Amino acid sequence: MAKLAYYPGNVARAGASEVEDCIQPLCKILGIDLVELPKSSSDGGNIIRQTSQKLQDSLVARNLALAEEKGLDIITPCATSHAIMAETTMTFRNDPVYASTLNNLIARHSKIEYSGESKSWHLLHYLVEEVGLDKINDLVKNPIGMKVACYYGPNMQREGCCSGDDPFMPTYMEQLIEALGGTPIHYDSRCSSVGTPSLLSLEKSALRMTADVLSDAITNGADLLVTACTLSHQNLDSYQTKAGKVTGKNTAIPIVHLTEILAFAMGVFPDRFAQLRTRAKLIGS
């Protein structure tokens, strides 16, 4: 059984508890042992960096050091958290002077240092590259059977953050949806931002960006939209009605996180999957 340190991100155990509900049984089915990091902290969510880049990098390096103490890489279901960790790892490799400054800060407070050995995996990349699509296909009990818009978001679609996937024309999620028995649809906005960090300060702009992604997916025939990021997921799900009112666009489409659709396809929470199918049919009719 593969063993990985588990970092839920900033909202999986708060505003997006459905992600936490699904990832635990999902990983048991996949043979992945999730090891908790009880002393880990928030990674700053790219919000703290607006005031102090050093503070955010220190928080992230400390979390990576906690995993490194256990000899493990980190896995996360959040694209934003994964990108933040990947960027910090690259910073440690490329700027040893700055890395030393951060380690001095971490060591003073936590008595640990990050050497750069442990790295972050996004769940999507780990499944495609380490578990394999054939194994995933073999584990499917309830094929999706719907047209799916895959939403990557912008954060992990950068060099060094998207593993072996193409940063500009990603295909990993589409490949995974096909393995789960779904039909991925193409739409231009799958890597566009929905303005998550600016929702509280520039609400209308963020809602317009959210509406653009949702309406684009709907226009191209999607029955539902699957997200790879717990932060963006909240905009697309909780704020879609408000985004529709602000822009006048059709934004009504079921939103599920990647962990949910994987768990549903593998037989977890069949009642929730049935509800999702019903919602998709009612909204699309």
DOMARFI-919587 format. One record per residue (C-alpha): residue number from 1; residue in one letter; x, y, z. Coordinates in Angstrom, 1 decimal. Last residue first. Layout:
BEGIN
[NUM,A,[X,Y,Z]]
...
***
This chain:
BEGIN
[285,S,[-34.3,19.7,-19.2]]
[284,G,[-30.6,20.3,-18.3]]
[283,I,[-31.2,21.4,-14.7]]
[282,L,[-33.6,18.4,-14.1]]
[281,K,[-31.3,15.9,-15.7]]
[280,A,[-28.1,17.1,-13.9]]
[279,R,[-30.0,17.2,-10.6]]
[278,T,[-31.2,13.7,-11.0]]
[277,R,[-27.8,12.4,-11.8]]
[276,L,[-26.3,14.2,-8.8]]
[275,Q,[-29.1,12.7,-6.5]]
[274,A,[-28.2,9.2,-7.7]]
[273,F,[-24.6,9.9,-7.1]]
[272,R,[-25.4,11.1,-3.5]]
[271,D,[-27.4,7.9,-2.9]]
[270,P,[-24.5,5.7,-4.3]]
[269,F,[-22.2,7.2,-1.6]]
[268,V,[-19.1,5.2,-2.5]]
[267,G,[-19.4,2.8,-5.5]]
[266,M,[-16.2,3.5,-7.4]]
[265,A,[-17.8,5.9,-9.7]]
[264,F,[-19.2,7.9,-6.8]]
[263,A,[-15.8,8.0,-5.1]]
[262,L,[-14.1,9.3,-8.3]]
[261,I,[-16.9,11.9,-8.9]]
[260,E,[-16.5,13.1,-5.3]]
[259,T,[-12.8,13.4,-5.2]]
[258,L,[-12.8,15.4,-8.4]]
[257,H,[-15.1,18.0,-6.8]]
[256,V,[-18.7,18.3,-7.9]]
[255,I,[-20.6,21.2,-9.5]]
[254,P,[-24.1,20.8,-10.9]]
[253,I,[-25.0,23.4,-13.6]]
[252,A,[-27.0,26.6,-13.5]]
[251,T,[-24.8,29.5,-14.7]]
[250,N,[-26.9,30.8,-17.5]]
[249,K,[-25.7,34.4,-17.9]]
[248,G,[-27.4,37.6,-16.7]]
[247,T,[-24.1,38.8,-15.4]]
[246,V,[-24.8,39.7,-11.7]]
[245,K,[-27.8,37.4,-11.4]]
[244,G,[-25.8,34.4,-12.8]]
[243,A,[-22.8,35.0,-10.6]]
[242,K,[-25.2,35.1,-7.6]]
[241,T,[-26.6,31.7,-8.6]]
[240,Q,[-23.1,30.3,-9.1]]
[239,Y,[-21.8,31.5,-5.8]]
[238,S,[-21.9,28.3,-3.8]]
[237,D,[-20.8,26.0,-6.6]]
[236,L,[-18.3,27.7,-8.9]]
[235,N,[-16.9,30.0,-6.2]]
[234,Q,[-16.6,27.2,-3.7]]
[233,H,[-15.0,24.8,-6.1]]
[232,S,[-12.3,27.5,-6.8]]
[231,L,[-11.0,26.9,-3.3]]
[230,T,[-11.3,23.1,-3.3]]
[229,C,[-9.5,22.8,-6.6]]
[228,A,[-9.7,20.0,-9.2]]
[227,T,[-13.2,20.8,-10.2]]
[226,V,[-15.8,18.6,-12.0]]
[225,L,[-18.6,20.4,-14.0]]
[224,L,[-21.9,18.7,-14.8]]
[223,D,[-24.1,17.9,-17.8]]
[222,A,[-21.8,19.8,-20.1]]
[221,G,[-23.0,20.8,-23.6]]
[220,N,[-20.6,23.4,-24.8]]
[219,T,[-22.8,26.3,-23.8]]
[218,I,[-23.0,24.9,-20.3]]
[217,A,[-19.2,24.8,-19.9]]
[216,D,[-18.9,28.3,-21.2]]
[215,S,[-21.7,29.5,-19.0]]
[214,L,[-19.9,28.2,-15.9]]
[213,V,[-16.5,29.6,-16.7]]
[212,D,[-17.8,33.0,-17.7]]
[211,A,[-20.0,33.1,-14.6]]
[210,T,[-17.1,32.6,-12.3]]
[209,M,[-15.1,35.4,-13.9]]
[208,R,[-18.1,37.7,-13.6]]
[207,L,[-18.5,36.7,-10.0]]
[206,A,[-14.9,37.5,-9.3]]
[205,S,[-15.2,40.9,-10.9]]
[204,K,[-18.4,41.6,-8.9]]
[203,E,[-16.8,40.6,-5.6]]
[202,L,[-13.6,42.6,-5.8]]
[201,S,[-12.5,42.6,-2.1]]
[200,L,[-14.2,39.5,-0.7]]
[199,L,[-14.0,37.4,-3.9]]
[198,S,[-10.4,38.5,-4.7]]
[197,P,[-8.6,35.3,-3.7]]
[196,T,[-11.1,33.1,-5.7]]
[195,G,[-11.0,35.1,-8.9]]
[194,V,[-12.6,32.4,-11.1]]
[193,S,[-9.4,31.9,-13.0]]
[192,S,[-9.3,30.3,-16.4]]
[191,C,[-7.9,26.8,-17.0]]
[190,R,[-11.1,25.1,-18.1]]
[189,S,[-12.3,28.3,-19.9]]
[188,D,[-12.0,27.2,-23.5]]
[187,Y,[-14.5,24.3,-23.5]]
[186,H,[-14.0,20.7,-24.6]]
[185,I,[-16.3,18.0,-23.3]]
[184,P,[-15.3,14.9,-21.3]]
[183,T,[-17.5,11.9,-21.7]]
[182,G,[-17.8,9.7,-18.6]]
[181,G,[-17.1,6.1,-17.9]]
[180,L,[-14.6,6.5,-15.1]]
[179,A,[-11.6,5.9,-17.4]]
[178,E,[-13.0,8.6,-19.7]]
[177,I,[-13.1,11.0,-16.7]]
[176,L,[-9.5,10.2,-15.9]]
[175,Q,[-8.3,10.9,-19.5]]
[174,E,[-10.2,14.3,-19.4]]
[173,M,[-8.6,15.0,-16.0]]
[172,Y,[-5.1,14.3,-17.4]]
[171,T,[-5.5,16.3,-20.7]]
[170,P,[-3.9,19.6,-20.1]]
[169,M,[-3.3,22.0,-23.0]]
[168,F,[-1.3,25.0,-21.6]]
[167,P,[0.5,23.4,-18.6]]
[166,D,[0.8,20.0,-20.4]]
[165,D,[0.7,17.1,-17.9]]
[164,G,[3.8,15.5,-16.5]]
[163,S,[3.7,17.1,-13.1]]
[162,C,[1.4,20.2,-13.3]]
[161,C,[3.3,22.5,-10.9]]
[160,G,[6.8,22.7,-12.4]]
[159,E,[5.7,24.8,-15.4]]
[158,R,[2.3,26.2,-14.6]]
[157,Q,[-1.3,24.9,-14.8]]
[156,M,[-1.4,24.4,-11.0]]
[155,N,[-2.9,27.7,-10.2]]
[154,P,[-5.0,28.5,-13.3]]
[153,G,[-8.1,26.4,-12.8]]
[152,Y,[-8.3,22.8,-13.7]]
[151,Y,[-12.1,22.5,-14.5]]
[150,C,[-13.2,19.4,-16.4]]
[149,A,[-16.6,19.7,-18.1]]
[148,V,[-18.3,16.4,-18.0]]
[147,K,[-20.9,14.8,-20.3]]
[146,M,[-22.6,12.0,-18.4]]
[145,G,[-22.4,8.2,-18.1]]
[144,I,[-20.5,8.3,-14.8]]
[143,P,[-19.8,4.5,-14.7]]
[142,N,[-20.9,3.0,-11.4]]
[141,K,[-18.7,0.1,-10.3]]
[140,V,[-15.3,1.5,-11.5]]
[139,L,[-12.3,-0.3,-10.0]]
[138,D,[-11.0,-1.8,-13.3]]
[137,N,[-11.0,1.7,-14.8]]
[136,I,[-8.8,3.0,-12.0]]
[135,K,[-6.4,0.2,-12.5]]
[134,D,[-6.2,0.9,-16.2]]
[133,L,[-5.8,4.7,-15.6]]
[132,G,[-2.7,4.3,-13.5]]
[131,V,[-1.9,4.5,-9.8]]
[130,E,[1.3,6.4,-10.1]]
[129,E,[1.0,8.7,-13.2]]
[128,V,[-2.8,9.2,-13.6]]
[127,L,[-3.7,8.9,-9.9]]
[126,Y,[-0.8,10.9,-8.6]]
[125,H,[-1.4,13.7,-11.1]]
[124,L,[-5.1,14.1,-10.2]]
[123,L,[-4.5,13.8,-6.4]]
[122,H,[-2.1,16.8,-6.6]]
[121,W,[1.4,15.6,-5.5]]
[120,S,[3.7,17.7,-3.3]]
[119,K,[7.3,17.1,-2.7]]
[118,S,[9.6,15.7,0.0]]
[117,E,[13.3,16.0,-0.6]]
[116,G,[13.7,19.8,-0.5]]
[115,S,[15.7,19.9,2.8]]
[114,Y,[13.0,21.4,4.9]]
[113,E,[14.1,22.2,8.5]]
[112,I,[12.7,21.3,11.9]]
[111,K,[13.0,22.8,15.4]]
[110,S,[9.4,24.3,15.2]]
[109,H,[9.8,28.0,16.0]]
[108,R,[13.5,28.7,15.6]]
[107,A,[13.9,26.0,13.0]]
[106,I,[11.2,27.5,10.8]]
[105,L,[12.9,30.9,10.7]]
[104,N,[16.4,29.4,10.1]]
[103,N,[14.9,27.3,7.4]]
[102,L,[13.4,30.3,5.7]]
[101,T,[16.7,32.1,5.6]]
[100,S,[18.5,29.0,4.4]]
[99,A,[16.0,28.7,1.5]]
[98,Y,[16.6,32.4,0.6]]
[97,V,[20.3,31.7,0.3]]
[96,P,[19.6,28.4,-1.5]]
[95,D,[17.6,30.0,-4.3]]
[94,N,[16.7,27.6,-7.1]]
[93,R,[16.1,24.4,-5.2]]
[92,F,[14.3,26.0,-2.3]]
[91,T,[12.2,28.2,-4.7]]
[90,M,[11.2,25.1,-6.7]]
[89,T,[9.9,23.5,-3.5]]
[88,T,[8.0,26.7,-2.6]]
[87,E,[6.4,26.7,-6.1]]
[86,A,[5.3,23.1,-5.7]]
[85,M,[3.8,23.8,-2.3]]
[84,I,[1.8,26.8,-3.6]]
[83,A,[0.7,24.8,-6.7]]
[82,H,[-0.5,21.9,-4.6]]
[81,S,[-2.4,24.2,-2.3]]
[80,T,[-4.1,25.9,-5.2]]
[79,A,[-4.9,22.7,-7.0]]
[78,C,[-6.6,21.2,-3.9]]
[77,P,[-7.0,17.4,-3.5]]
[76,T,[-3.6,17.1,-1.7]]
[75,I,[-0.9,14.5,-1.5]]
[74,I,[2.4,15.1,0.4]]
[73,D,[5.6,13.1,-0.1]]
[72,L,[6.8,10.9,2.8]]
[71,G,[9.9,10.2,4.9]]
[70,K,[8.1,11.0,8.1]]
[69,E,[10.3,14.0,8.9]]
[68,E,[9.8,15.0,5.2]]
[67,A,[6.1,15.3,5.8]]
[66,L,[6.7,17.8,8.7]]
[65,A,[9.3,19.5,6.5]]
[64,L,[6.7,20.0,3.8]]
[63,N,[4.4,21.7,6.3]]
[62,R,[7.2,23.9,7.5]]
[61,A,[8.1,24.8,3.9]]
[60,V,[4.5,25.9,3.4]]
[59,L,[4.3,28.1,6.4]]
[58,S,[7.7,29.6,5.7]]
[57,D,[6.8,30.4,2.1]]
[56,Q,[3.7,32.1,3.2]]
[55,L,[5.6,34.2,5.8]]
[54,K,[8.3,35.1,3.4]]
[53,Q,[5.9,36.3,0.7]]
[52,S,[4.4,38.7,3.2]]
[51,T,[1.4,41.0,2.6]]
[50,Q,[0.1,39.7,-0.7]]
[49,R,[1.7,36.4,0.2]]
[48,I,[-0.9,35.9,3.0]]
[47,I,[-3.6,35.6,0.3]]
[46,N,[-2.0,32.9,-1.9]]
[45,G,[-3.9,30.3,0.2]]
[44,G,[-1.7,31.0,3.2]]
[43,D,[-0.5,27.4,3.5]]
[42,S,[-2.7,26.8,6.5]]
[41,S,[-1.0,24.8,9.3]]
[40,S,[0.4,21.3,9.8]]
[39,K,[0.9,19.9,13.3]]
[38,P,[-1.5,17.0,12.9]]
[37,L,[0.1,15.8,9.6]]
[36,E,[-2.1,12.8,8.9]]
[35,V,[-1.0,9.8,6.9]]
[34,L,[-3.2,8.8,4.0]]
[33,D,[-2.6,5.1,3.1]]
[32,I,[-3.3,4.7,-0.7]]
[31,G,[-4.7,1.3,-1.8]]
[30,L,[-7.1,2.8,-4.4]]
[29,I,[-10.2,1.6,-2.4]]
[28,K,[-8.8,3.0,0.8]]
[27,C,[-8.0,6.3,-1.1]]
[26,L,[-11.7,6.6,-2.1]]
[25,P,[-12.9,5.9,1.5]]
[24,Q,[-10.8,8.9,2.8]]
[23,I,[-11.2,11.2,-0.2]]
[22,C,[-15.0,11.2,-0.2]]
[21,D,[-16.1,12.8,3.1]]
[20,E,[-13.1,15.1,3.0]]
[19,V,[-14.2,16.5,-0.3]]
[18,E,[-17.8,16.8,0.9]]
[17,S,[-16.5,18.9,3.8]]
[16,A,[-16.0,21.8,1.4]]
[15,G,[-16.5,24.9,3.7]]
[14,A,[-14.5,23.4,6.6]]
[13,R,[-12.4,20.3,6.5]]
[12,A,[-11.8,20.5,2.7]]
[11,V,[-11.3,24.3,3.1]]
[10,N,[-7.7,25.2,3.5]]
[9,G,[-5.9,22.3,1.9]]
[8,P,[-6.5,18.7,2.9]]
[7,Y,[-2.7,17.8,3.3]]
[6,Y,[-2.3,14.1,3.6]]
[5,A,[1.2,12.5,3.9]]
[4,L,[1.5,9.6,1.5]]
[3,K,[1.8,5.8,1.9]]
[2,A,[1.4,3.4,-1.0]]
[1,M,[0.0,0.0,0.0]]
***
